[in-house]
C-alpha cells in the first residue's frame, strides 16, 4: 500500500528541488519533516507542504499508521519552461527561461 502526493507546475527548477529531495529519501516521515524544517533552501518549504499532503493522504484515504510511514520515493521532473524576453542594449533581446517542475512524493508503511 502506498500514498502519494504530486505538485505540478511548481515555479522552481527541478535541479534545485532534487538537492533537497535527496536529503529525505528513505527517511521516516517525522525525521524527513524535521530535516525540511531546518534546511535553508528555496525548495524546502514547498517539499514540506507536499510531504504534509502525502501524510494526510495516507492517513485519511488509505488508513495507514502515521508512525510507520517513510518516504519510499521522491522525485522531481522538469515541467514546461516559461519563456520571457529581457531587453538589452542596442535594441537586442535576451531570452529568460523560467523553469517549472513536477514534484512527486510516495510514502509507504514500514513493516
Backbone bond lengths (Angstrom), bond angles and torsions (degrees), N, CA, C in turn:
res aa  C-N    CA-C-N  psi(-1)  N-CA   C-N-CA  omega(-1)  CA-C   N-CA-C  phi
1 X - - - 1.448 - - 1.532 108.96 -
2 X 1.303 115.80 135.41 1.470 119.82 179.41 1.525 109.99 -139.14
3 X 1.316 114.21 152.12 1.461 121.35 175.77 1.519 107.33 -123.24
4 X 1.331 115.77 141.35 1.453 118.40 -177.18 1.518 110.79 -134.77
5 X 1.322 114.27 158.56 1.462 122.02 173.46 1.514 107.25 -140.05
6 X 1.328 115.89 137.22 1.459 121.04 -178.91 1.520 109.75 -124.97
7 X 1.310 115.44 142.43 1.460 122.02 172.76 1.517 106.80 -123.60
8 X 1.322 115.87 118.06 1.461 120.12 -178.63 1.523 109.50 -104.46
9 X 1.299 115.88 148.91 1.468 124.58 175.38 1.530 112.62 60.47
10 X 1.325 117.60 38.31 1.468 120.93 175.19 1.523 108.23 -70.00
11 X 1.332 116.67 133.15 1.465 120.43 -174.90 1.531 111.36 -83.61
12 X 1.328 115.22 60.21 1.453 122.17 175.82 1.525 106.80 -150.61
13 X 1.298 116.51 145.66 1.457 121.55 -177.88 1.529 110.69 -65.07
14 X 1.320 116.85 140.34 1.467 120.80 179.94 1.527 110.74 -64.78
15 X 1.304 116.70 -26.19 1.462 121.36 178.46 1.529 110.95 -64.37
16 X 1.336 116.53 -39.86 1.460 121.30 178.50 1.530 111.37 -72.29
17 X 1.324 116.26 -33.60 1.461 121.07 -179.15 1.525 110.51 -70.51
18 X 1.330 117.51 -39.13 1.462 121.70 -176.51 1.528 112.11 -61.61
19 X 1.326 117.70 -31.07 1.473 121.85 178.36 1.525 109.78 -61.25
20 X 1.327 116.71 -44.66 1.463 121.47 -177.98 1.530 110.93 -76.05
21 X 1.323 117.12 -37.29 1.469 121.05 -179.55 1.524 111.08 -61.60
22 X 1.322 117.11 -36.97 1.464 120.52 -179.18 1.533 112.09 -63.76
23 X 1.342 117.03 -22.89 1.465 120.71 179.55 1.531 112.53 -72.11
24 X 1.343 117.48 -27.94 1.469 120.12 -172.75 1.526 114.60 -107.48
25 X 1.317 118.64 -7.44 1.471 120.88 -179.05 1.527 110.93 -59.99
26 X 1.349 115.38 130.79 1.452 120.69 176.58 1.516 115.03 79.48
27 X 1.322 118.55 -0.45 1.459 121.73 -177.38 1.535 110.55 -91.81
28 X 1.347 117.44 153.82 1.460 119.74 171.99 1.528 109.90 -63.18
29 X 1.319 115.83 154.36 1.465 121.50 -173.57 1.527 112.16 -59.86
30 X 1.319 116.60 -41.85 1.471 120.61 -178.38 1.530 110.89 -63.25
31 X 1.319 115.86 -43.75 1.465 121.19 179.55 1.528 110.71 -67.78
32 X 1.330 116.98 -39.56 1.466 121.58 -179.76 1.526 111.02 -63.67
33 X 1.333 117.39 -41.51 1.462 119.80 179.70 1.528 111.05 -68.49
34 X 1.334 117.52 -33.66 1.463 120.89 176.73 1.531 110.81 -67.53
35 X 1.319 116.39 -40.67 1.469 120.73 177.81 1.523 110.05 -61.74
36 X 1.335 116.67 -45.03 1.465 120.70 -178.55 1.527 111.65 -65.98
37 X 1.327 116.42 -34.00 1.464 120.53 -178.78 1.529 111.43 -63.26
38 X 1.339 116.53 -35.61 1.459 120.34 -175.55 1.531 113.85 -106.70
39 X 1.318 117.77 12.32 1.461 121.36 176.25 1.519 108.86 -89.87
40 X 1.310 116.02 127.54 1.464 121.51 -176.22 1.530 110.36 -95.36
41 X 1.325 115.69 66.76 1.464 122.11 177.23 1.521 108.10 -133.77
42 X 1.325 116.96 153.54 1.466 121.61 -178.30 1.519 111.96 -64.44
43 X 1.318 117.90 -29.59 1.462 121.75 -176.95 1.525 112.58 -80.30
44 X 1.327 118.90 -17.71 1.464 122.10 -174.58 1.529 113.98 -59.93
45 X 1.346 120.42 -47.39 1.467 118.43 178.52 1.529 113.14 -65.96
46 X 1.322 117.25 -33.67 1.466 121.71 178.84 1.528 109.77 -64.82
47 X 1.320 116.93 -46.80 1.462 121.75 -179.55 1.522 110.20 -69.65
48 X 1.341 117.26 -33.37 1.462 121.31 176.57 1.516 112.09 -60.31
49 X 1.335 116.36 -45.07 1.463 121.09 177.72 1.525 111.08 -63.64
50 X 1.329 115.59 -40.36 1.463 120.66 179.84 1.526 111.16 -66.32
51 X 1.332 116.65 -38.03 1.468 121.13 177.25 1.530 110.65 -64.16
52 X 1.336 117.19 -42.38 1.471 120.93 176.76 1.527 110.97 -60.97
53 X 1.319 116.43 -38.95 1.453 121.20 178.34 1.527 110.90 -64.91
54 X 1.325 116.90 -41.51 1.462 121.34 179.09 1.531 110.69 -65.13
55 X 1.335 116.84 -38.72 1.469 121.18 177.51 1.527 109.98 -63.81
56 X 1.336 116.36 -43.65 1.464 120.86 178.90 1.530 110.57 -63.54
57 X 1.321 117.32 -39.97 1.467 120.99 177.37 1.534 110.59 -62.32
58 X 1.329 116.25 -41.27 1.461 120.65 -178.15 1.526 111.22 -66.12
59 X 1.338 117.10 -44.40 1.463 119.70 -175.70 1.524 112.14 -76.97
60 X 1.325 118.38 -40.39 1.461 121.07 -175.48 1.526 113.72 -85.11
61 X 1.314 117.88 -41.50 1.463 120.40 -175.03 1.526 113.54 -89.88
62 X 1.336 116.80 -32.12 1.464 119.96 -174.13 1.526 113.67 -116.07
63 X 1.338 118.46 3.07 1.465 124.36 179.71 1.532 112.48 50.03
64 X 1.320 116.45 45.17 1.460 121.46 178.52 1.529 109.02 -91.87
65 X 1.347 115.72 153.54 1.465 121.22 179.65 1.527 109.27 -81.54
66 X 1.328 116.08 123.01 1.468 120.93 -174.96 1.527 112.84 -64.65
67 X 1.325 117.72 -30.14 1.462 120.69 -177.80 1.529 112.37 -72.99
68 X 1.344 117.63 -20.91 1.469 121.33 -178.19 1.533 112.99 -96.62
69 X 1.314 117.95 -2.80 1.467 120.88 -175.02 1.529 111.91 -74.85
70 X 1.331 114.96 145.08 1.460 121.56 172.17 1.529 109.23 -141.74
71 X 1.321 116.26 161.21 1.467 121.79 -178.86 1.525 107.94 -81.61
72 X 1.322 116.40 102.41 1.467 121.11 -177.74 1.521 110.81 -78.75
73 X 1.322 116.57 -45.21 1.463 121.72 179.65 1.518 108.64 -137.86
74 X 1.304 115.75 147.24 1.456 121.99 172.39 1.518 106.96 -154.71
75 X 1.319 115.88 125.34 1.457 118.72 -179.77 1.518 110.67 -149.64
76 X 1.328 114.66 157.72 1.464 121.77 178.83 1.516 108.39 -130.49
77 X 1.321 115.66 124.08 1.457 121.62 177.10 1.519 109.26 -107.61
78 X 1.319 115.25 156.17 1.454 120.30 -179.55 1.525 110.11 -74.48
79 X 1.328 115.69 132.51 1.457 121.70 176.02 1.519 109.58 -96.58
80 X 1.320 117.05 -170.21 1.461 119.85 178.44 1.529 111.27 -67.90
81 X 1.315 116.02 147.19 1.458 121.75 -179.84 1.520 109.93 -97.79
82 X 1.333 116.12 128.74 1.462 121.11 175.48 1.526 107.42 -84.26
83 X 1.320 117.05 126.30 1.456 120.58 -177.05 1.519 109.63 -105.37
84 X 1.327 115.35 125.19 1.458 122.25 -178.39 1.522 109.15 -126.09
85 X 1.320 115.89 161.63 1.467 121.42 -178.30 1.528 109.31 -112.79
86 X 1.328 116.16 136.26 1.464 122.52 175.28 1.523 108.11 -115.87
87 X 1.340 118.14 117.34 1.458 119.64 178.94 1.532 111.33 -66.01
88 X 1.323 115.81 139.71 1.460 121.32 -179.75 1.521 109.17 -125.85
89 X 1.299 116.03 -177.67 1.461 121.22 -175.87 1.528 111.77 -66.81
90 X 1.316 116.29 152.03 1.458 125.51 174.86 1.538 112.19 60.19
91 X 1.334 117.12 35.69 1.455 121.31 173.95 1.508 115.64 77.42
92 X 1.300 117.06 7.11 1.465 119.38 179.28 1.527 110.09 -81.43
93 X 1.342 115.80 166.09 1.457 121.56 176.66 1.523 109.02 -138.16
94 X 1.325 115.93 130.20 1.459 121.40 176.22 1.516 108.63 -103.36
95 X 1.325 115.61 147.87 1.449 120.36 -179.81 1.531 110.34 -91.62
96 X 1.328 116.27 134.80 1.461 122.26 174.23 1.520 106.91 -108.84
97 X 1.328 116.46 130.64 1.461 121.08 178.15 1.520 108.84 -105.44
98 X 1.326 116.78 114.21 1.465 121.85 176.88 1.521 106.77 -98.85
99 X 1.314 114.88 103.55 1.457 120.20 -172.16 1.530 112.26 -83.95
100 X 1.329 115.30 147.53 1.456 121.53 176.37 1.520 108.75 -122.77
101 X 1.338 115.95 168.09 1.459 119.34 -179.78 1.520 110.35 -146.12
102 X 1.320 115.65 156.74 1.455 124.26 173.87 1.534 106.34 -110.95
103 X 1.333 116.65 118.48 1.464 121.92 -175.75 1.524 109.02 -110.51
104 X 1.340 116.97 136.21 1.459 123.01 179.05 1.515 110.29 -131.45
105 X 1.344 116.20 135.51 1.454 122.48 175.06 1.528 107.92 -125.15
106 X 1.344 116.55 129.89 1.463 122.19 179.10 1.527 107.72 -118.75
107 X 1.347 115.56 127.56 1.474 121.74 179.08 1.527 109.33 -110.97
108 X 1.328 115.45 143.92 1.464 121.65 174.91 1.528 108.90 -133.66
109 X 1.325 115.37 162.05 1.459 120.71 177.85 1.525 110.04 -90.10
110 X 1.336 116.37 134.23 1.463 120.64 175.92 1.518 108.70 -79.51
111 X 1.321 116.40 147.08 1.476 120.21 -178.40 1.508 111.69 -83.82
